[in-house]
Structure formats: structure tokens, C-alpha cells
Amino acid sequence: MPPSDVLVRYGGNLPRYTSYPTAAQFDATVGAAEAEAWLRAVPAGTPISLYLHVPFCDVLCLFCGCNTSVVRDSGLRAAYGLLLIDELQRVAARLGPDRPVRHVQWGGGTPTTLPPATMRAVMETLHRLFRVEAGAEIAIELDPRFLPEDYPPLLGELGFNRASLGVQDLDPVVQAASGRVQSLEQTEDCVRRMRSAGISSINVDLIYGLPYQTTDGAGDTALTVADTLRPDRLAVFGYAHVPWKQKRQALLPQGALPPPAERLAQRARIDAALRLAGYRAIGLDHYARPGDALCRAAEAGTLHRNFQGYTVDPAPVLIGIGASAISSFPQGMTQNVPAQAFYARAMETMPDSLPAVRGVCRTADDRLRGEVIERLMCDLKVDPAAVGARHGAPASWYDGAWPALRQAQADGLVVLDGTVIRVTEEGRPFLRNIAAVFDAHHAPAGVKRHAGAL
């Protein structure tokens, strides 16, 4: 366990660096006009990726920081599906015909809250408007507690080949405090049904840092999940406590949240358990079986990071569809109207426009720093001087980072070899801190934009 002074030094609030600049830099000076121009500027034949956001759940988990709400009206859910179809049509009209798609990701919320007929209609529209390539990854997020009986065969029929299931923790006390009571049997049944439907890759999400969670309990959960469910991948997130953004988190028992040292101990125990079970650590918080595409990309240096986390997707354009969805282009990023009701109103009242209302333009400096940060987050190694040279930057472009880098080396988090930075295994939990050294937009101390780094 790192000394207490190291924990203090690397505390604070930091982004997860799923983009650069991060969403904290988005504002209303960038919106529909930029989204329109950037879509039309995508060269013909350039592969794209699609993300479809469904902001509905059957029950809200108190720890969740996602844009979602409980909507039980099936008519409203079906109407939202029609909006997704409408937005897909608007995007396709600006991109042009026969656009290749290599990755499709459904997230939320819980996408399977859409009526089956609605899911089918959206996917059929997507295949009609775009050329989904053979072997494309088509993924969806699931809640094992609320998976309709007819959904797994439907997903198999529609070509889905990867599913991500939330588990978080198996301790009943932790589950009750977190507002997510889910038995191992429910999750086993979900995995079995998805495998039977032909879904070849299963990811499981775990969380540490939840109320009443212990180091032993977190390790036991990881071992049980690895041995019983045998997922192909796992994502292990530190609970992001941002009650100033998500009011539901204020309902958690604040005094039962583990402190940073305990959180790191939980993370270390989970890490040890998964490595013992044969998984390989990927980047900051992912694990995969040897031979998995994520492992192969990590070994080849072709791993990428986007708003869905670590990915093998190399597409330069990611288009978000639905309320709050974010699109990423070489020129910058845009985000749709966040609230579902206002998204619906925008789609209705501006039929010739796109629902993007905020975003950020990327400067040349942003592209340089973004590449350095992504390589650090993916490879745990980067040569900022070499990256800078490719971008035409002077060798002095990151001179201001050296004091923090030398401190990180003194703390055992990195090894500095000339201009090459290598993150140590001890430094892996501190990847966000190391990446922040290159973040020109990082908020000053005391400004709350993100969750704690540890």
C-alpha cells in the first residue's frame, strides 16, 4: 500500500480521460452547426462507430452517475425508439450512403427497456442506412434483474455479439445500501441465456468503494464472478462519488463510504484475484482473458479509449444517438440535449437540425495532448517528445510536466528513460494522475468537476 503522503499527493478530483478535452470543457458555443459541418466533412468511405443511448431503467441504482430515469410507460419507450430512428436518418443524410460501420454500442440506462419491436425497428433502420461490416462488434449493456424472456434470442437474431452485465458487488449488505439487490443466480441465468442466444463475448462490471464494502468482500466477489460466470472481460471501476451532479448519490450512507486507502486495498485485492484466475490487466481498470481482442490490441499497442472505456475500435468518428449522447470527430466533440423530454422536444421542433447543444472544438495542442494521454491510459508508456515531433511541436512543448513526472518517479509510479515515460504496476492505479500532468484544461485545486482520483 502506498505511504499516506503519496495518497495525499495524488488525491483530488480528476477525469477518467475517456476523451480529451474532457466533457468538463463542453459549452454552448459548439452545437448543432458544428455537428452538421463535421458530419458532412467525414471523407467518403471512412468507417464510423455508432453509440445509441437509452436513458431508461426499471430501478435506479443509488451509485449510478449515468443519465437515466425510471420510465415504466411502454408507449413512451416506444416513442423514444422512433426518435432514435429519426436521428439516425438525419445523421445518415449528412454522411451520405453506404457508410461503413465497424462498432455499434447500445448503452444507458438499460437499452432492453425498449419494447422488442422497437429494438428490432431501430436495428433494421441502422442496417438499412449504414453498411455494418461483417465481423463488426455489436454490443449492449444489460441489467440481469430485468431482462425480458424474449430479449436474448432477439439480440442473437439481430447480430449482437457482445453484452456487458452489471454485478458491482455480491455482498447483500453492500447491495442493499447501494440500491441494487441482485443475486448471483440472477446473473448466472442472464449469462446462460445470452450465451445460448449466441452472444460470444460477455463483460462483467464490478465496482469498489461502495458503502460497507470491505477488502475481503471485494476480493470474494471478484473470485466468485471469475470462477462462476467466467466472463471474457471485466471492467473494475472505482465508485465515482459526485452528488453535486447526481442527487441520487446523496441517498447513499456517506459515513459508510471507504476512505482512499481502503479503496486502493479493495482494488488491489480484486486485481490479485482476477490475475490469479488467469485474466490480464488492461489499462487502468479492464481485464480480459488471454487471446481476447482487448488483450491482443493491448499487446500490439493498438488499444483505444473512448466514452465507453477501452476498445479495439480504431474508427476516427464516433457518432452518439439519443439524449445526452456524445459524438467525437477529429475537429471536436458534440453532445445532444441531455434530458429525454427536452431531447424529444428538440427533435420535434427542429426537424431539419441535429439535437447537439454543447461541445468543444479541438485545437492542435488538444490533439497532441490527447494522443499522449490516450497512449498513457492504454499502453502505460509514451514518448511525449516523439509524439510532439509528429505533431510539429517543439521539444520544449511539455517542459512544464517534468517536475510532476520526477515526483511520480520518486514515488515509484513511473520510470523515466530519456523522454520515454513508463508507468509501473504500482503506478497503474494512479494512471489518471499521471495523465493529468499533460492536461492543459485541468481545473485548479478545489474545483469539483470530477470524482476523486483514488
HELIX and SHEET records of a PDB file:
HELIX    1   1 SER A    4  ARG A    9  1                                   6    
HELIX    2   2 ALA A   23  GLN A   25  5                                   3    
HELIX    3   3 ALA A   32  ARG A   40  1                                   9    
HELIX    4   4 SER A   74  LEU A   95  1                                  22    
HELIX    5   5 PRO A  111  THR A  113  5                                   3    
HELIX    6   6 PRO A  116  LEU A  129  1                                  14    
HELIX    7   7 PRO A  144  PHE A  146  5                                   3    
HELIX    8   8 TYR A  151  GLU A  157  1                                   7    
HELIX    9   9 PRO A  172  SER A  178  1                                   7    
HELIX   10  10 LEU A  184  SER A  196  1                                  13    
HELIX   11  11 THR A  215  THR A  224  1                                  10    
HELIX   12  12 VAL A  225  LEU A  229  3                                   5    
HELIX   13  13 LYS A  247  LEU A  251  5                                   5    
HELIX   14  14 GLN A  254  ALA A  256  5                                   3    
HELIX   15  15 PRO A  260  LEU A  276  1                                  17    
HELIX   16  16 ALA A  293  ALA A  300  1                                   8    
HELIX   17  17 GLN A  340  THR A  349  1                                  10    
HELIX   18  18 ALA A  364  ASP A  379  1                                  16    
HELIX   19  19 PRO A  384  ARG A  390  1                                   7    
HELIX   20  20 ALA A  395  ALA A  401  5                                   7    
HELIX   21  21 TRP A  402  ALA A  410  1                                   9    
HELIX   22  22 ARG A  428  PHE A  430  5                                   3    
HELIX   23  23 LEU A  431  ALA A  436  1                                   6    
SHEET    1   A 9 ARG A 280  ILE A 282  0                                        
SHEET    2   A 9 HIS A 286  ALA A 288 -1                                        
SHEET    3   A 9 ARG A 233  GLY A 238 -1                                        
SHEET    4   A 9 SER A 201  TYR A 208  1                                        
SHEET    5   A 9 ARG A 162  GLN A 168  1                                        
SHEET    6   A 9 PHE A 130  LEU A 142  1                                        
SHEET    7   A 9 ARG A  99  GLY A 108  1                                        
SHEET    8   A 9 ILE A  48  VAL A  54  1                                        
SHEET    9   A 9 VAL A 317  ILE A 321  1                                        
SHEET    1   B 2 PHE A  56  CYS A  57  0                                        
SHEET    2   B 2 SER A  69  VAL A  70  1                                        
SHEET    1   C 2 HIS A 304  ASN A 306  0                                        
SHEET    2   C 2 GLY A 309  THR A 311 -1                                        
SHEET    1   D 3 ILE A 326  PHE A 329  0                                        
SHEET    2   D 3 GLY A 332  ASN A 336 -1                                        
SHEET    3   D 3 ALA A 356  CYS A 361 -1                                        
SHEET    1   E 3 LYS A 381  VAL A 382  0                                        
SHEET    2   E 3 VAL A 420  VAL A 423 -1                                        
SHEET    3   E 3 VAL A 414  ASP A 417 -1                                        
END                                                                             
